[in-house]
Amino acid sequence: MKENLIKTIEENPIALGTSNNNKPHVSVAAFVKIKDEKIIVTNNYMKTTIENIKENPLVNLVVWNKDWKGYQIEGSANYFKEGMWLDFIKNIPENKDEPCKGAIIIQINKIKSIG
């Protein structure tokens, strides 16, 4: 995975799109990391996003930097409320005082540069 992609994802908020029953939904997440070629998103306050992923794992996210250069990423998501992925997000320094309800793990299917 390219270093500038990792840096852009880990240093900027992302817009995470999900859908269920033909109803789109977008959440914003800030504590996002890359591990093992996967995107790891912390669920601190998401409800609809998690419900949608359980019904339809296909997701789309967009991230960009201050220069409006970024990426649109299509992927497939799984949600974990326990185990190694929950432990991983709980150890992210930014999550120190957050509830860390679970981890969304996104397997990347397609990356498109934008900007």
Phi, psi and omega per residue, in radians:
M1 nan 2.382 -3.076
K2 -1.169 2.462 -3.108
E3 -1.054 -0.691 -3.131
N4 -1.190 -0.521 3.053
L5 -1.163 -0.835 3.135
I6 -1.047 -0.828 -3.134
K7 -1.052 -0.778 -3.131
T8 -1.087 -0.760 -3.126
I9 -1.180 -0.776 -3.040
E10 -1.367 -0.312 -3.071
E11 -1.891 -0.001 -3.111
N12 -2.366 2.634 3.026
P13 -1.113 2.660 3.085
I14 -2.013 2.706 2.948
A15 -1.815 2.109 -3.074
L16 -1.944 2.012 -3.111
G17 -1.749 2.321 3.052
T18 -2.296 2.983 3.042
S19 -2.691 2.749 3.096
N20 -2.734 2.357 -3.133
N21 0.923 0.713 3.124
N22 1.106 0.360 3.086
K23 -1.956 1.961 3.123
P24 -1.308 2.691 3.120
H25 -2.573 2.427 3.112
V26 -2.216 2.294 3.041
S27 -2.041 2.794 3.043
V28 -1.981 2.385 3.112
A29 -2.325 2.469 -3.102
A30 -1.977 -0.460 -3.063
F31 -1.750 1.376 -3.022
V32 -2.061 2.400 -3.129
K33 -2.306 2.848 3.037
I34 -1.974 2.293 3.073
K35 -2.620 2.309 3.102
D36 0.940 0.719 3.114
E37 1.126 0.350 3.106
K38 -2.106 2.690 3.064
I39 -1.690 2.224 -3.124
I40 -1.961 2.090 -3.116
V41 -1.989 2.267 3.099
T42 -1.383 2.322 2.971
N43 -1.674 1.788 3.022
N44 -1.744 -0.690 -3.032
Y45 -2.451 0.358 -3.079
M46 -1.545 2.364 3.049
K47 -2.108 -1.049 -3.104
T48 -1.092 -0.697 3.125
T49 -0.999 -0.804 -3.113
I50 -1.169 -0.763 3.093
E51 -1.021 -0.756 -3.136
N52 -1.122 -0.770 -3.127
I53 -1.081 -0.641 3.122
K54 -1.131 -0.542 -3.139
E55 -1.611 -0.590 -3.082
N56 -2.524 1.803 -3.039
P57 -1.313 -0.109 -3.126
L58 -1.294 2.253 -3.122
V59 -2.303 2.856 3.073
N60 -2.454 2.292 3.093
L61 -2.264 2.684 3.113
V62 -2.273 2.388 3.090
V63 -2.461 2.503 3.122
W64 -2.615 2.778 3.129
N65 -1.756 -3.028 -3.099
K66 -1.136 -0.359 3.118
D67 -1.605 0.178 3.135
W68 1.109 0.470 3.016
K69 -1.803 2.331 -3.088
G70 -2.915 -2.723 -3.027
Y71 -2.526 2.554 2.931
Q72 -1.945 2.238 -3.038
I73 -2.209 2.228 3.018
E74 -1.750 2.470 -3.139
G75 -2.828 -3.067 3.121
S76 -2.173 2.286 -3.008
A77 -1.980 2.585 2.971
N78 -2.225 2.647 -3.112
Y79 -2.051 2.329 -3.114
F80 -2.190 2.200 3.101
K81 -1.781 -0.032 3.128
E82 -2.715 2.983 3.074
G83 1.607 -2.843 -3.009
M84 -1.092 -0.580 -3.120
W85 -1.265 -0.655 3.065
L86 -1.137 -0.764 3.086
D87 -1.027 -0.721 -3.140
F88 -1.031 -0.867 -3.094
I89 -1.214 -0.565 3.108
K90 -1.137 -0.392 3.137
N91 -1.615 0.025 3.048
I92 -1.295 2.160 -3.082
P93 -0.930 -0.643 -3.135
E94 -1.122 -0.384 -3.114
N95 -1.559 0.143 -3.026
K96 -0.854 -0.846 -3.090
D97 -1.865 0.365 -3.118
E98 -1.782 2.780 -3.089
P99 -1.249 -0.422 3.126
C100 0.798 1.148 -3.115
K101 -1.267 -0.462 -3.119
G102 3.128 3.093 -3.121
A103 -2.186 2.303 3.014
I104 -1.692 2.132 -3.130
I105 -1.919 2.089 -3.073
I106 -1.904 2.085 3.000
Q107 -1.494 2.111 -3.070
I108 -1.335 2.254 3.075
N109 -1.843 -0.574 -3.070
K110 -2.728 2.413 3.104
I111 -2.185 2.319 3.101
K112 -2.243 2.234 3.067
S113 -1.284 2.490 3.066
I114 -2.263 2.690 3.094
G115 1.612 nan nan
